[in-house]
Structures are given as structure tokens and as C-alpha cells.
Amino acid sequence: MSLSFAIVGSGPSGMYAADALLKNFPNCKIDVFDKIPMPFGLIRYGVAPDHFKTKNTARQFLRTLELDQVRYLGNIEIGRDISVNELEEHYNAVIFAIGAYNDRKLGIPGEKLPGVYGACAFVGWYNAHPDFRDINPILDGANAAVIGIGNVALDVCRVLTKTRLEMKGSDIAASALDIIQNMPIEAVHMFGRRGPVEAGFTPKELGEVRNLERCSAIVAYNQLPVSVEGNFEGREKGIKEKNLSILRELSNQDKPEKPVKMHFQFYASPVEILGTTRVEGIRLERTVVNNGKAISTGETFDVPCCSVITAIGYQTKPPEGLPLDGVTIDNIDGWVRDNLYVVGWAKRGSSGTIPTNGPDSRNVIDLLSENLNKNGSHTPKPGGKATDKLLSTRDVRVISINDVEKIKDAETANAAVDHPWEKFTSIKDMLAVVD
Ligand SMILES: Cc1cc2nc3c(=O)[nH]c(=O)nc-3n(C[C@H](O)[C@H](O)[C@H](O)COP(=O)(O)OP(=O)(O)OC[C@H]3O[C@@H](n4cnc5c(N)ncnc54)[C@H](O)[C@@H]3O)c2cc1C
């Protein structure tokens, strides 16, 4: 009998962890669980639909799920269908790779008004995530506000301002595309508490805003520092310098004449969302940045808008029985307790790209391997057999990797012209394909 491992979550960090386990324990058996029938987490439900090539990373992970030693159990939520303790009992080690699916809050008055959305929900909505299909965002005005100055904020601004033609080839949910295209948009305002140097953009993503068909990006020259000051070195400093050069180029445009504007507004901290029954605007306070920290100046200004989308980071939502430490599962270098580990955004917070998860997951699996070898705990456990027995007594429909292929085929068949597929937005519809 071989060692058996459970991985909870089939996003990048879980899949890199599976690859690392197979390398360290070539004869092991791995069960990968996901609460959604379809695998790969934010590759499917986070990465911007118009960045379709990035979604191809999923192909390498699909090959792992198709291996004989690996089993995919989709539509199984740990904490609902199987408890954390049950997994710990039946597998030699359990790795939580559950990502971060809760939006961090601004903590300002008006945040609960209809028209305020966290990016996790908003991005999930246009990416057809079943948990967010019903948010029906209010997009009926000329202005939207996006809080945050990172790549997620850029994604949201770009998707809101691109034309239908520019969304050709994307896998945006058709219903979301219709709502976005019907918005009488004139401007999207991106606000950041700090300055361009502190912004989390990457140059490639920032550079894309130069080439939008109907939208001009507007940057105020007086908000741009002469050079990158602060504690930045090497690659990080290079990224900041490139960003600054792109922003400078944008600020130098003579007369941005395209009908829609994307305003980059730095040094502006949201203090209140305005409105009585729904969002009508946002109040911001001017800041100055000192040693990388935003300091309020007391000077405020208002911007009218029909909706506010916050892109200020995500926090994890672990099932009962797992310790939370702020926005992550409490861990030491990925170790949580006994034979339980955490990887990815649930371990280190919502930062880093898909590849960033590779070395991170491998380090955790190396630690796990070291600990297993040290403890001599190589006595095989029942693993998948015990799980099958448990699930046979519970009212659940497990989605296998073959089922995933069938759902994918149906989604491809449902695709509108010029789109690769049309994702199902409800789990019920996904299950109908395989039942
Ligand atoms: C809007 C957005 C755009 C991005 N764009 C890019 C990009 O263009 N390029 C890039 O390289 N990176 C991008 N990233 C970053 C990248 O997506 C992350 O680095 C990566 O997905 C994190 O991987 P993860 O495995 O930790 O989490 P996730 O990808 O979130 O995977 C977690 C998985 O766990 C499952 N799960 C959660 N709870 C349970 C449970 N209780 N039981 C069972 N399963 C559960 C979820 O369904 C999900 O499938 C983007 C991120 C966001 C938010």
C-alpha cells in the first residue's frame, strides 16, 4: 500500500502541491477535492476573461489530474460534505489550498449600500463563478469607481471599458458582457491611497491601457514623482521604473479624445460611500505618502458614481476547525498542525501570480516530506477508500475528471460566435450535463 494525500482546492497552489508530492513520493495516491465541479480555481474564475492565454496554464494541471495516481473529486466541499477531521484521520497528510474567497472590507460608512462590490464577487460574476452569479451589479450610470491600484483593479477597469469587439475571444459570461456593454459608461475612476511607486501594477498589465479602443487613460503629471524613491532594489525597482515610465507617457498625451476615460487617481483615500438607498458617489480624502505610508491631509472631494468596486485584497475563509490568523490560515511556513499543511493564497495572503505558487507549494511539500520521514509515519492510511465509503452515505454527486471533460465539451458547444466557450453559471446546470 502507498501513502495517500488529500489536497483541498484545485487552484494553482493545490496543483503545484500535487506535482511536488508525486516527485517526492512517486508511488503515492492523491485525492484533489474542490467545492466547485470544475477545477483550477482562479484560473477559471479570477484571471481576466480577455487574458485568455493565461488560462491555458490550466492544461498542465489537467495532465496531472489525469494521472492514474491522482483522483479529482469536484463538487465536494470540505467542511460541508466531509469534515477536516475526517480527512486528517484517513490520509497521511492533508494540504489545504483553498485560496482566498472573501473580499477585505474598507471599513467606511456606506459600504453596505447596494452598488458596492468586492472584486472577488465582481470578477467572479463576470467570470461565471456560481457563488456570484446573482450579484446583479448596478451598472446604470456614467461613472464607476474602483478602489485599489493593483492588477485586479486594472482588470476590472479594462473589462468595464473595453468594447464588445475587444472582448472577442474572451470567456466572459455572456450575461455579464451584455450588462457591461449596456452601461452608459463615460468614466471609470481608479483610486489609490498611496502613489504610483507604491502601486502593485505590473508593466505588462499597465501597458495594456495605452491601446484601448474607446478609452483613454488619464494620469495627472503632478502626481508622478521624478524617480523611484524608497526601499526598492533589483527586479522590484525595475518594475516600478517601467510603471512610472508608462504613467509618464500617459500623462504626456496631448488631448485624450476617446469617449471613455480611465482616470488614475493616486493619493486619494476613500472615507465614505455616498447615497441613501444605493450608491450615488464616493468621498475621498487627499493623502501624502511618507516612508511608504499614506497620511491624511483632511482635504476631501466627492466623485459621483453608480457603483464602487473594491480591489483591496482577499482573505481566506477556512472550514470549521482550522485556525485563522487575520487573512490567512494560521501556519508556520505552511505547517498548520500534525499532518495538516496550507499552501497558496490561503497560506500567504492574496498576492502573487500563478507561477509564484510553484516554489511556494514545493517548499511546503518538502517540509511535509521531511516531517513525514522524521516521524517515520509511513504507515499507509486508507485514503480514497475511506472517502468513498463516507461519501456513499452522504447525498453528494462527486464530479470526476471524465465528468469535467463532459461539462467542458458542453460549455464549448454553448459558446457564442467568437468566444471559446460559455461557462455554466450554476452547479445545477453543470450536474445536468453529467447526470
Ligand atoms: C482577479 C484576479 C486576476 C488574476 N489574474 C492573474 C493573471 O492574469 N496571471 C497570473 O499569473 N495570476 C493571476 N492572478 C493570481 C492567481 O490567480 C493566484 O496566484 C492563484 O490562483 C492562487 O492560487 P490558489 O491555489 O492559492 O487559490 P485559488 O486559485 O483561489 O484556488 C482555490 C481553490 O480551492 C477551492 N476551495 C475553496 N474552499 C474549498 C473547500 N472548503 N472545499 C473544497 N474546495 C475549496 C476553490 O473552489 C478553488 O478552486 C489573479 C488573481 C485574481 C484574484
The ligand as a Tripos MOL2 file, in Angstrom:
@<TRIPOS>MOLECULE
LIG
   53    58     1     0     0
SMALL
NO_CHARGES

@<TRIPOS>ATOM
      1 C1         -8.9130   38.8920  -10.3310 C.3       1 LIG1
      2 C2         -7.6320   38.1090  -10.3940 C.ar      1 LIG1
      3 C3         -6.9100   38.0780  -11.5740 C.ar      1 LIG1
      4 C4         -5.6980   37.3870  -11.6330 C.ar      1 LIG1
      5 N1         -5.0310   37.3730  -12.8130 N.ar      1 LIG1
      6 C5         -3.8670   36.6900  -12.9010 C.ar      1 LIG1
      7 C6         -3.1620   36.6400  -14.1440 C.ar      1 LIG1
      8 O1         -3.5960   37.2190  -15.1600 O.2       1 LIG1
      9 N2         -1.9900   35.9360  -14.1890 N.ar      1 LIG1
     10 C7         -1.4900   35.2880  -13.0760 C.ar      1 LIG1
     11 O2         -0.4320   34.6510  -13.1740 O.2       1 LIG1
     12 N3         -2.1510   35.3180  -11.8890 N.ar      1 LIG1
     13 C8         -3.3130   35.9920  -11.7760 C.ar      1 LIG1
     14 N4         -3.9780   36.0250  -10.5780 N.ar      1 LIG1
     15 C9         -3.3860   35.3580   -9.4000 C.3       1 LIG1
     16 C10        -3.6520   33.8430   -9.3670 C.3       1 LIG1
     17 O3         -4.9630   33.6070   -9.7810 O.3       1 LIG1
     18 C11        -3.3740   33.3020   -7.9490 C.3       1 LIG1
     19 O4         -1.9870   33.4430   -7.6910 O.3       1 LIG1
     20 C12        -3.7300   31.8270   -7.7710 C.3       1 LIG1
     21 O5         -4.9680   31.4820   -8.3310 O.3       1 LIG1
     22 C13        -3.7670   31.4430   -6.2770 C.3       1 LIG1
     23 O6         -3.9070   30.0590   -6.2290 O.3       1 LIG1
     24 P1         -4.5870   29.2720   -5.0140 P.3       1 LIG1
     25 O7         -4.4830   27.8370   -5.3900 O.co2     1 LIG1
     26 O8         -3.9600   29.6830   -3.7400 O.co2     1 LIG1
     27 O9         -6.1090   29.7340   -4.9490 O.3       1 LIG1
     28 P2         -7.3150   29.5680   -5.9490 P.3       1 LIG1
     29 O10        -6.8910   29.6940   -7.3530 O.co2     1 LIG1
     30 O11        -8.3290   30.5010   -5.4650 O.co2     1 LIG1
     31 O12        -7.8530   28.0720   -5.7210 O.3       1 LIG1
     32 C14        -8.5200   27.6850   -4.5530 C.3       1 LIG1
     33 C15        -9.4860   26.5350   -4.8470 C.3       1 LIG1
     34 O13        -9.9820   25.9960   -3.6170 O.3       1 LIG1
     35 C16       -11.3560   25.6800   -3.7650 C.3       1 LIG1
     36 N5        -11.9660   25.6630   -2.4110 N.ar      1 LIG1
     37 C17       -12.1280   26.7120   -1.5730 C.ar      1 LIG1
     38 N6        -12.6880   26.2980   -0.4090 N.ar      1 LIG1
     39 C18       -12.8890   24.9620   -0.5350 C.ar      1 LIG1
     40 C19       -13.4240   23.9690    0.3430 C.ar      1 LIG1
     41 N7        -13.8580   24.2680    1.5790 N.pl3     1 LIG1
     42 N8        -13.5100   22.6930   -0.1060 N.ar      1 LIG1
     43 C20       -13.0680   22.3620   -1.3500 C.ar      1 LIG1
     44 N9        -12.5360   23.2730   -2.2090 N.ar      1 LIG1
     45 C21       -12.4350   24.5520   -1.7990 C.ar      1 LIG1
     46 C22       -11.8760   26.7730   -4.6720 C.3       1 LIG1
     47 O14       -13.0890   26.4060   -5.3110 O.3       1 LIG1
     48 C23       -10.7140   26.9450   -5.6550 C.3       1 LIG1
     49 O15       -10.8640   26.1100   -6.7840 O.3       1 LIG1
     50 C24        -5.1980   36.7050  -10.4860 C.ar      1 LIG1
     51 C25        -5.9420   36.7420   -9.3010 C.ar      1 LIG1
     52 C26        -7.1370   37.4420   -9.2610 C.ar      1 LIG1
     53 C27        -7.9100   37.4750   -7.9770 C.3       1 LIG1
@<TRIPOS>BOND
     1     1     2 1
     2     2     3 ar
     3     2    52 ar
     4     3     4 ar
     5     4     5 ar
     6     4    50 ar
     7     5     6 ar
     8     6     7 ar
     9     6    13 1
    10     7     8 2
    11     7     9 ar
    12     9    10 ar
    13    10    11 2
    14    10    12 ar
    15    12    13 ar
    16    13    14 ar
    17    14    15 1
    18    14    50 ar
    19    15    16 1
    20    16    17 1
    21    16    18 1
    22    18    19 1
    23    18    20 1
    24    20    21 1
    25    20    22 1
    26    22    23 1
    27    23    24 1
    28    24    25 2
    29    24    26 1
    30    24    27 1
    31    27    28 1
    32    28    29 2
    33    28    30 1
    34    28    31 1
    35    31    32 1
    36    32    33 1
    37    33    34 1
    38    33    48 1
    39    34    35 1
    40    35    36 1
    41    35    46 1
    42    36    37 ar
    43    36    45 ar
    44    37    38 ar
    45    38    39 ar
    46    39    40 ar
    47    39    45 ar
    48    40    41 1
    49    40    42 ar
    50    42    43 ar
    51    43    44 ar
    52    44    45 ar
    53    46    47 1
    54    46    48 1
    55    48    49 1
    56    50    51 ar
    57    51    52 ar
    58    52    53 1
@<TRIPOS>SUBSTRUCTURE
     1 LIG1         1 GROUP 0 **** ****
